[in-house]
Amino acid sequence: MGKDLAIEAGTAVRFHLEQQLLDEKARLAHLNNEMDELESVLQSS
């Protein structure tokens, strides 16, 4: 039972970390888009 609980907890932690990683990747992509837009505005000025 302890081993099953450890596996279950490990899976939950892994899922949580994967979700965190996806969120951070999305945030990074959004920031990259914002930087591209700012650079475009600065170049056209």
PDB file with SEQRES, HELIX, SHEET and CRYST1 records, atoms N, CA, C and O in Angstrom:
SEQRES   1 A   45  MET GLY LYS ASP LEU ALA ILE GLU ALA GLY THR ALA VAL          
SEQRES   2 A   45  ARG PHE HIS LEU GLU GLN GLN LEU LEU ASP GLU LYS ALA          
SEQRES   3 A   45  ARG LEU ALA HIS LEU ASN ASN GLU MET ASP GLU LEU GLU          
SEQRES   4 A   45  SER VAL LEU GLN SER SER                                      
HELIX    1 AA1 GLY A    2  SER A   44  1                                  43    
CRYST1    1.000    1.000    1.000  90.00  90.00  90.00 P 1           1          
ATOM      1  N   MET A   1       0.829  -1.199   0.000  1.00  0.00           N  
ATOM      2  CA  MET A   1       0.000   0.000   0.000  1.00  0.00           C  
ATOM      3  C   MET A   1       0.873   1.261   0.000  1.00  0.00           C  
ATOM      4  O   MET A   1       0.564   2.226  -0.700  1.00  0.00           O  
ATOM      5  N   GLY A   2       1.942   1.258   0.768  1.00  0.00           N  
ATOM      6  CA  GLY A   2       2.843   2.405   0.818  1.00  0.00           C  
ATOM      7  C   GLY A   2       3.472   2.687  -0.531  1.00  0.00           C  
ATOM      8  O   GLY A   2       3.620   3.840  -0.935  1.00  0.00           O  
ATOM      9  N   LYS A   3       3.846   1.609  -1.228  1.00  0.00           N  
ATOM     10  CA  LYS A   3       4.459   1.763  -2.554  1.00  0.00           C  
ATOM     11  C   LYS A   3       3.452   2.357  -3.539  1.00  0.00           C  
ATOM     12  O   LYS A   3       3.789   3.232  -4.336  1.00  0.00           O  
ATOM     13  N   ASP A   4       2.212   1.869  -3.470  1.00  0.00           N  
ATOM     14  CA  ASP A   4       1.161   2.400  -4.345  1.00  0.00           C  
ATOM     15  C   ASP A   4       0.938   3.886  -4.076  1.00  0.00           C  
ATOM     16  O   ASP A   4       0.762   4.674  -5.004  1.00  0.00           O  
ATOM     17  N   LEU A   5       0.947   4.258  -2.800  1.00  0.00           N  
ATOM     18  CA  LEU A   5       0.751   5.660  -2.426  1.00  0.00           C  
ATOM     19  C   LEU A   5       1.909   6.512  -2.940  1.00  0.00           C  
ATOM     20  O   LEU A   5       1.696   7.624  -3.423  1.00  0.00           O  
ATOM     21  N   ALA A   6       3.129   5.996  -2.836  1.00  0.00           N  
ATOM     22  CA  ALA A   6       4.303   6.726  -3.322  1.00  0.00           C  
ATOM     23  C   ALA A   6       4.229   6.918  -4.831  1.00  0.00           C  
ATOM     24  O   ALA A   6       4.551   7.992  -5.339  1.00  0.00           O  
ATOM     25  N   ILE A   7       3.809   5.888  -5.544  1.00  0.00           N  
ATOM     26  CA  ILE A   7       3.673   5.982  -7.004  1.00  0.00           C  
ATOM     27  C   ILE A   7       2.600   7.007  -7.359  1.00  0.00           C  
ATOM     28  O   ILE A   7       2.781   7.824  -8.262  1.00  0.00           O  
ATOM     29  N   GLU A   8       1.479   6.953  -6.637  1.00  0.00           N  
ATOM     30  CA  GLU A   8       0.383   7.881  -6.885  1.00  0.00           C  
ATOM     31  C   GLU A   8       0.829   9.316  -6.612  1.00  0.00           C  
ATOM     32  O   GLU A   8       0.541  10.219  -7.398  1.00  0.00           O  
ATOM     33  N   ALA A   9       1.532   9.526  -5.499  1.00  0.00           N  
ATOM     34  CA  ALA A   9       2.017  10.863  -5.147  1.00  0.00           C  
ATOM     35  C   ALA A   9       3.034  11.330  -6.187  1.00  0.00           C  
ATOM     36  O   ALA A   9       3.017  12.491  -6.595  1.00  0.00           O  
ATOM     37  N   GLY A  10       3.917  10.429  -6.614  1.00  0.00           N  
ATOM     38  CA  GLY A  10       4.908  10.781  -7.626  1.00  0.00           C  
ATOM     39  C   GLY A  10       4.254  11.196  -8.928  1.00  0.00           C  
ATOM     40  O   GLY A  10       4.699  12.137  -9.585  1.00  0.00           O  
ATOM     41  N   THR A  11       3.203  10.496  -9.295  1.00  0.00           N  
ATOM     42  CA  THR A  11       2.473  10.816 -10.522  1.00  0.00           C  
ATOM     43  C   THR A  11       1.807  12.182 -10.406  1.00  0.00           C  
ATOM     44  O   THR A  11       1.824  12.966 -11.354  1.00  0.00           O  
ATOM     45  N   ALA A  12       1.219  12.469  -9.242  1.00  0.00           N  
ATOM     46  CA  ALA A  12       0.562  13.759  -9.029  1.00  0.00           C  
ATOM     47  C   ALA A  12       1.575  14.899  -9.091  1.00  0.00           C  
ATOM     48  O   ALA A  12       1.313  15.937  -9.698  1.00  0.00           O  
ATOM     49  N   VAL A  13       2.723  14.701  -8.464  1.00  0.00           N  
ATOM     50  CA  VAL A  13       3.770  15.728  -8.476  1.00  0.00           C  
ATOM     51  C   VAL A  13       4.267  15.937  -9.901  1.00  0.00           C  
ATOM     52  O   VAL A  13       4.450  17.073 -10.340  1.00  0.00           O  
ATOM     53  N   ARG A  14       4.483  14.850 -10.613  1.00  0.00           N  
ATOM     54  CA  ARG A  14       4.955  14.946 -11.998  1.00  0.00           C  
ATOM     55  C   ARG A  14       3.945  15.702 -12.863  1.00  0.00           C  
ATOM     56  O   ARG A  14       4.323  16.561 -13.660  1.00  0.00           O  
ATOM     57  N   PHE A  15       2.663  15.378 -12.703  1.00  0.00           N  
ATOM     58  CA  PHE A  15       1.619  16.063 -13.459  1.00  0.00           C  
ATOM     59  C   PHE A  15       1.636  17.557 -13.146  1.00  0.00           C  
ATOM     60  O   PHE A  15       1.551  18.390 -14.048  1.00  0.00           O  
ATOM     61  N   HIS A  16       1.749  17.888 -11.853  1.00  0.00           N  
ATOM     62  CA  HIS A  16       1.772  19.290 -11.434  1.00  0.00           C  
ATOM     63  C   HIS A  16       2.971  20.019 -12.052  1.00  0.00           C  
ATOM     64  O   HIS A  16       2.828  21.138 -12.544  1.00  0.00           O  
ATOM     65  N   LEU A  17       4.132  19.398 -12.026  1.00  0.00           N  
ATOM     66  CA  LEU A  17       5.331  20.018 -12.593  1.00  0.00           C  
ATOM     67  C   LEU A  17       5.217  20.174 -14.107  1.00  0.00           C  
ATOM     68  O   LEU A  17       5.669  21.173 -14.667  1.00  0.00           O  
ATOM     69  N   GLU A  18       4.615  19.190 -14.765  1.00  0.00           N  
ATOM     70  CA  GLU A  18       4.412  19.297 -16.212  1.00  0.00           C  
ATOM     71  C   GLU A  18       3.480  20.459 -16.540  1.00  0.00           C  
ATOM     72  O   GLU A  18       3.709  21.193 -17.502  1.00  0.00           O  
ATOM     73  N   GLN A  19       2.425  20.626 -15.733  1.00  0.00           N  
ATOM     74  CA  GLN A  19       1.500  21.738 -15.940  1.00  0.00           C  
ATOM     75  C   GLN A  19       2.210  23.070 -15.723  1.00  0.00           C  
ATOM     76  O   GLN A  19       2.008  24.024 -16.475  1.00  0.00           O  
ATOM     77  N   GLN A  20       3.048  23.124 -14.682  1.00  0.00           N  
ATOM     78  CA  GLN A  20       3.809  24.338 -14.407  1.00  0.00           C  
ATOM     79  C   GLN A  20       4.721  24.676 -15.582  1.00  0.00           C  
ATOM     80  O   GLN A  20       4.831  25.837 -15.977  1.00  0.00           O  
ATOM     81  N   LEU A  21       5.366  23.670 -16.130  1.00  0.00           N  
ATOM     82  CA  LEU A  21       6.265  23.866 -17.262  1.00  0.00           C  
ATOM     83  C   LEU A  21       5.500  24.380 -18.483  1.00  0.00           C  
ATOM     84  O   LEU A  21       5.971  25.283 -19.175  1.00  0.00           O  
ATOM     85  N   LEU A  22       4.341  23.817 -18.745  1.00  0.00           N  
ATOM     86  CA  LEU A  22       3.518  24.284 -19.866  1.00  0.00           C  
ATOM     87  C   LEU A  22       3.096  25.738 -19.667  1.00  0.00           C  
ATOM     88  O   LEU A  22       3.108  26.530 -20.609  1.00  0.00           O  
ATOM     89  N   ASP A  23       2.723  26.082 -18.432  1.00  0.00           N  
ATOM     90  CA  ASP A  23       2.340  27.464 -18.132  1.00  0.00           C  
ATOM     91  C   ASP A  23       3.503  28.419 -18.370  1.00  0.00           C  
ATOM     92  O   ASP A  23       3.325  29.491 -18.950  1.00  0.00           O  
ATOM     93  N   GLU A  24       4.689  28.031 -17.924  1.00  0.00           N  
ATOM     94  CA  GLU A  24       5.870  28.880 -18.098  1.00  0.00           C  
ATOM     95  C   GLU A  24       6.237  29.028 -19.571  1.00  0.00           C  
ATOM     96  O   GLU A  24       6.640  30.107 -20.007  1.00  0.00           O  
ATOM     97  N   LYS A  25       6.100  27.955 -20.334  1.00  0.00           N  
ATOM     98  CA  LYS A  25       6.383  28.032 -21.775  1.00  0.00           C  
ATOM     99  C   LYS A  25       5.396  28.972 -22.461  1.00  0.00           C  
ATOM    100  O   LYS A  25       5.785  29.742 -23.339  1.00  0.00           O  
ATOM    101  N   ALA A  26       4.130  28.917 -22.071  1.00  0.00           N  
ATOM    102  CA  ALA A  26       3.120  29.806 -22.647  1.00  0.00           C  
ATOM    103  C   ALA A  26       3.421  31.253 -22.277  1.00  0.00           C  
ATOM    104  O   ALA A  26       3.291  32.151 -23.109  1.00  0.00           O  
ATOM    105  N   ARG A  27       3.819  31.477 -21.039  1.00  0.00           N  
ATOM    106  CA  ARG A  27       4.164  32.826 -20.581  1.00  0.00           C  
ATOM    107  C   ARG A  27       5.366  33.362 -21.358  1.00  0.00           C  
ATOM    108  O   ARG A  27       5.381  34.523 -21.766  1.00  0.00           O  
ATOM    109  N   LEU A  28       6.356  32.524 -21.555  1.00  0.00           N  
ATOM    110  CA  LEU A  28       7.547  32.915 -22.309  1.00  0.00           C  
ATOM    111  C   LEU A  28       7.194  33.262 -23.759  1.00  0.00           C  
ATOM    112  O   LEU A  28       7.702  34.241 -24.306  1.00  0.00           O  
ATOM    113  N   ALA A  29       6.337  32.471 -24.369  1.00  0.00           N  
ATOM    114  CA  ALA A  29       5.910  32.744 -25.743  1.00  0.00           C  
ATOM    115  C   ALA A  29       5.178  34.082 -25.814  1.00  0.00           C  
ATOM    116  O   ALA A  29       5.370  34.853 -26.754  1.00  0.00           O  
ATOM    117  N   HIS A  30       4.340  34.352 -24.817  1.00  0.00           N  
ATOM    118  CA  HIS A  30       3.606  35.619 -24.769  1.00  0.00           C  
ATOM    119  C   HIS A  30       4.579  36.795 -24.641  1.00  0.00           C  
ATOM    120  O   HIS A  30       4.429  37.805 -25.328  1.00  0.00           O  
ATOM    121  N   LEU A  31       5.566  36.664 -23.767  1.00  0.00           N  
ATOM    122  CA  LEU A  31       6.556  37.728 -23.595  1.00  0.00           C  
ATOM    123  C   LEU A  31       7.377  37.937 -24.867  1.00  0.00           C  
ATOM    124  O   LEU A  31       7.708  39.070 -25.216  1.00  0.00           O  
ATOM    125  N   ASN A  32       7.701  36.858 -25.549  1.00  0.00           N  
ATOM    126  CA  ASN A  32       8.429  36.973 -26.820  1.00  0.00           C  
ATOM    127  C   ASN A  32       7.607  37.742 -27.849  1.00  0.00           C  
ATOM    128  O   ASN A  32       8.136  38.576 -28.584  1.00  0.00           O  
ATOM    129  N   ASN A  33       6.305  37.453 -27.893  1.00  0.00           N  
ATOM    130  CA  ASN A  33       5.424  38.173 -28.817  1.00  0.00           C  
ATOM    131  C   ASN A  33       5.376  39.661 -28.480  1.00  0.00           C  
ATOM    132  O   ASN A  33       5.411  40.507 -29.374  1.00  0.00           O  
ATOM    133  N   GLU A  34       5.294  39.976 -27.188  1.00  0.00           N  
ATOM    134  CA  GLU A  34       5.268  41.373 -26.770  1.00  0.00           C  
ATOM    135  C   GLU A  34       6.570  42.080 -27.157  1.00  0.00           C  
ATOM    136  O   GLU A  34       6.551  43.219 -27.624  1.00  0.00           O  
ATOM    137  N   MET A  35       7.691  41.398 -26.960  1.00  0.00           N  
ATOM    138  CA  MET A  35       8.981  41.989 -27.333  1.00  0.00           C  
ATOM    139  C   MET A  35       9.060  42.234 -28.837  1.00  0.00           C  
ATOM    140  O   MET A  35       9.554  43.271 -29.277  1.00  0.00           O  
ATOM    141  N   ASP A  36       8.575  41.280 -29.615  1.00  0.00           N  
ATOM    142  CA  ASP A  36       8.566  41.448 -31.072  1.00  0.00           C  
ATOM    143  C   ASP A  36       7.734  42.665 -31.480  1.00  0.00           C  
ATOM    144  O   ASP A  36       8.125  43.434 -32.358  1.00  0.00           O  
ATOM    145  N   GLU A  37       6.580  42.825 -30.826  1.00  0.00           N  
ATOM    146  CA  GLU A  37       5.720  43.971 -31.134  1.00  0.00           C  
ATOM    147  C   GLU A  37       6.406  45.284 -30.770  1.00  0.00           C  
ATOM    148  O   GLU A  37       6.351  46.250 -31.532  1.00  0.00           O  
ATOM    149  N   LEU A  38       7.052  45.317 -29.607  1.00  0.00           N  
ATOM    150  CA  LEU A  38       7.757  46.528 -29.183  1.00  0.00           C  
ATOM    151  C   LEU A  38       8.912  46.863 -30.124  1.00  0.00           C  
ATOM    152  O   LEU A  38       9.112  48.025 -30.476  1.00  0.00           O  
ATOM    153  N   GLU A  39       9.659  45.859 -30.525  1.00  0.00           N  
ATOM    154  CA  GLU A  39      10.765  46.083 -31.459  1.00  0.00           C  
ATOM    155  C   GLU A  39      10.247  46.615 -32.789  1.00  0.00           C  
ATOM    156  O   GLU A  39      10.861  47.490 -33.400  1.00  0.00           O  
ATOM    157  N   SER A  40       9.125  46.086 -33.226  1.00  0.00           N  
ATOM    158  CA  SER A  40       8.525  46.537 -34.482  1.00  0.00           C  
ATOM    159  C   SER A  40       8.112  48.006 -34.381  1.00  0.00           C  
ATOM    160  O   SER A  40       8.338  48.782 -35.310  1.00  0.00           O  
ATOM    161  N   VAL A  41       7.514  48.382 -33.264  1.00  0.00           N  
ATOM    162  CA  VAL A  41       7.099  49.771 -33.056  1.00  0.00           C  
ATOM    163  C   VAL A  41       8.322  50.685 -33.011  1.00  0.00           C  
ATOM    164  O   VAL A  41       8.316  51.765 -33.601  1.00  0.00           O  
ATOM    165  N   LEU A  42       9.358  50.255 -32.317  1.00  0.00           N  
ATOM    166  CA  LEU A  42      10.569  51.075 -32.209  1.00  0.00           C  
ATOM    167  C   LEU A  42      11.257  51.254 -33.559  1.00  0.00           C  
ATOM    168  O   LEU A  42      11.791  52.324 -33.850  1.00  0.00           O  
ATOM    169  N   GLN A  43      11.246  50.220 -34.372  1.00  0.00           N  
ATOM    170  CA  GLN A  43      11.893  50.306 -35.680  1.00  0.00           C  
ATOM    171  C   GLN A  43      11.116  51.197 -36.644  1.00  0.00           C  
ATOM    172  O   GLN A  43      11.705  51.826 -37.523  1.00  0.00           O  
ATOM    173  N   SER A  44       9.813  51.249 -36.484  1.00  0.00           N  
ATOM    174  CA  SER A  44       9.001  52.056 -37.396  1.00  0.00           C  
ATOM    175  C   SER A  44       8.932  53.522 -36.961  1.00  0.00           C  
ATOM    176  O   SER A  44       8.375  54.359 -37.671  1.00  0.00           O  
ATOM    177  N   SER A  45       9.495  53.825 -35.804  1.00  0.00           N  
ATOM    178  CA  SER A  45       9.474  55.223 -35.318  1.00  0.00           C  
ATOM    179  C   SER A  45      10.560  56.051 -35.955  1.00  0.00           C  
ATOM    180  O   SER A  45      10.683  57.240 -35.661  1.00  0.00           O  
TER     181      SER A  45                                                      
END                                                                             
